[in-house]
Amino acid sequence: MMSILQRVREARVEIDGQTVGRIGSGLLALVCAERADTEAEADKLLAKLLKLRIFSDEAGKMNRSLQDTAGGLLIVSQFTLAADCSGGNRPSFTRAAAPADGERLYDYLVERARALHPDVATGRFAADMQVQLINDGPVTIPLHIAPVLRA
């Protein structure tokens, strides 16, 4: 799975003019499941989202995690993270999971996040969403959890 993390002061997702997900200070995670991904990759990604030390401590150093700060987590599906632009000017999305698999893994990630963290909001899988945020820092971090090769 892959993700772009943005440390935010606030973020929200709108669909058809209605806010469907909103957080205050925390992380906006744009996420994409790739073809070989399973729940194992979703679990690893979630562990990173919750434990990555990118929030400032009392000394101003990035030393605190989302769990430490009890910040919000806004999870938004974004299959375009799997774009391959190497073959020309029109991106290919063949690395992205098939829609049914992508939705299943997105739903699994959200369910696990809600079980482990008190403040989780979401967008809606495959919807036309407008995402608004105030990036804090700015701090933007790409994450890629490669699938485990299975024999």
Secondary structure by P-SEA (a helix, b strand, c coil): cbbbbbbccccccccccccccccccbbbbbccccccccaaaaaaaaaaaaccccccccccccccccccccbbbbbbbbccccccccccccccccccccaaaaaaaaaaaaaaaaacccbbbbcccccbbbbbbbccccbbbbbbbcccccc
